[in-house]
Amino acid sequence: MIDAARKWTKEQNQNLMHLYVLDANAPAIAFYERNGWRFAGIEAGYIDATPVIDRRYVIDV
């Protein structure tokens, strides 16, 4: 799926993708970091009325 997203991003003449991961989702964070995604910051948000902390990751395509 990530490869398909990278292909689509290139087709749109873009060179960077980003995604958000819940700060508490250690397995997902480890997966993305192992696969070359770079940490780019933290943002506070909500899922419905529940406050959450999101980690933003970026990768070049």
N, C-alpha and C positions, 0 to 999 in steps of 0.2 A: 504494500500500500504506500509506503514512504517513497519507493522508487517511482510509482505512478504519479505521486504528488510532485516529486522533483521534475519529472518529465513535463508535466502540465505547467509548472512554474517557469521552466525554461521556454516553453512555447509562448508564454505570456511576456517574454522578454524581461523577466525578473531574475535576480541573482541571489535572493535571500528568502528563506522561509522561516517562520517562527511558529511556536506553539506554546501552550500553557499547560502546566502540570500542577496538580494540587501539591502543596508543600509536604503533606503527610504521605504522599504516594511514593515511598522509597523504591519499590521495585520499578516503577515507570521511570523515575529519575535516573536510576542506575542504567536502565536499558538505553535511554536517550544519550546519556553521557558516554556509554560504551560505544555508541554508534556515531560519535562525532558531533553531537549537538553541544553548543556552548551556552553556559548560563549567562543570561543577559539582564537579570533583575527580578525583583519581587514586587507583586502588586496585591493589594487587598481588594477583595470583592465579596460578592454574595452568591450563594446558590439558594434560590428562593429567599427566605429570610435569614439563612444561616451564614454568618461571616466565615470567609475562607481566605487563605493566603495562597496565591498562585506564584509559581516560578516560571519565568519566561525563558525559553531556549530558542537559539537561532542556529541555522546551518546554511552554508553557501551551497548553491546548486550548480 
